[in-house]
Amino acid sequence: MNANKTWRERAVHALIFEVLAVALTAPVLSWVMKMPMAHAGLLTLMISLVAMTWNMIFNSLFDRIERHWRLVRTMAMRMVHATAFEAGLVAIVVPLVAWWLDMSLLDALILDIGLLLFFLPYTFVFNLAYDKLRATLLKKRIFAGS
């Protein structure tokens, strides 16, 4: 599969990922934290904007490493990808959550671990599905031109 993705495709990928993530997490966060939906929604939107930016940067770097080392995106590599992405995001998001919810960094980290338990499998499954759909569309485009 062609790992060369344009910045536009990366933006679309990140946007789809984040819109679905906000739709899934904002209501749950509101319920679990007993906070107004608007407050939870704004927090998830802020996290989403950070995550979208990180997604494009991280995936661009990951694709370069993949090409340079001629790595194959096996299931194990997908697990490394998802774990590394989430670790970087945790480092960025925990201070934001602590500030927004006026809690300690430790409490924000504990809350973020809860989100991480959702996002690790979500990231893995979303990217697997996205790559399969992308490969199918690229193949159809290639064969349509033949």
N, C-alpha and C positions, 0 to 999 in steps of 0.2 A: 504494500500500500504506500502511496505517496504521502510522506510525512510533511511535505512542504505546504504550509498553510499560510494564507495571506492574513494580514492584520484584520481585514474585514471579516474573514471567516472566524478568526479567533474571537472577535467582538461578538459575533452572532452566537458562537458556541457558549461564551461566558454569559451572555444575556439570557439565553434559554435556560442554562443551568441555574442562574440566580433567580429568575422569575419563578421557576418551579420551587426552588428552595425557600424563598420568602413565603410563597403561598402555603407551603407545608409547615414551616417553623413558626411563623408569627402567631397563629392561633394557639399552638401548643405552648409557646413561651408565655403568652398572655394568661393562659389557664394555669400553668405550673407556678408561675411567679405571682399570680393573683394581681396582675397589673392591667391597666386599661389597654385595650387592643391597640389604640393609637400609639401609646408609649412603646409597646412591644413591636409594633409595626415599624416605627421610626428606627428603633434599635436594629431590627433585622435588615432594614433598608440600608442603614449605615454600614453594617457588617457586609451586606451584599456589595456595596460599592467598593469597599476595601477588597473583598474577595474577588470581584470581577477584575480589578486592576492586577491583583496578585496572580490570578488565573492566567491572564494574557502573558504576563512577564514570566511566570514559572514555566508554563507550557512551551513558550518560545525557547527558553533555555534548555528545557528537558529535550525538546526536539533536536536542538543543536547537538547536545551530548549524544543522543541516540544516533544521529547521522555520523558524527565524528567517530564514535566507537563501533559503528555498524551493529547496534544492539537491535534485537528483535523484541517486539512488544508482547512477550509471553505473559501468562497469568502472574508469574512471580514479579516480572517487571512492572506490571500494572499495580501490584500491591505496593511496590517500592514507590511508584509514582504517586499513588493516593496518599501514602503515609508521609512522604516528604512534603507534598503540597500542604497537607493539613498541619504538619509541624510548623511550617513557616507561617501559616495563617494564624495559628494559636499565638505565636510570638507577637503578632501585630494586633490581634483582636482583644486579647485579655485586658490590656490597659484601657481600651475604648469601652469595653463592657463595665469595668470597674468605675470609670468616670461617669458613664451614663446612668448606671444604677446606684451610684454612690455607695459602693461596697469595696471591700479590700481586694487586693490583687489575688489573694488566695481564694476568696469566695468567687471571684470572677473566673478564676482558673477551674474551680470545681464546676461552676455552671458551664463553662466552655467544654469541659470533659463530657458533660451530658450531650452537648451539641455535637461534639466529635464522635460520640457513639452512633449518632445518626449519620453524620457527614462522611465518615470513612466508607461505609458500604454504599451510600448514595453516590459519592464521587466515583467509586469503582464501577458501579452498575451504569451510571449515566455515561461515563466515558466509554465503556465497553459498547453500549447501545449506540452512542454517537459515532464511534469509529466504524461499527458494522454498517450503519446507515450510510455514512460517508463513503465507505468502500463500494457499497451497492450503487450509490448515485454516480460515483466516478466511473465505475465499470459500465453503467448504462450510457453515460455521456461518451465514453471512449468508443463503445460499440455502436452507438448511434451515429458517430462520425465516420465509421468504416463503410 
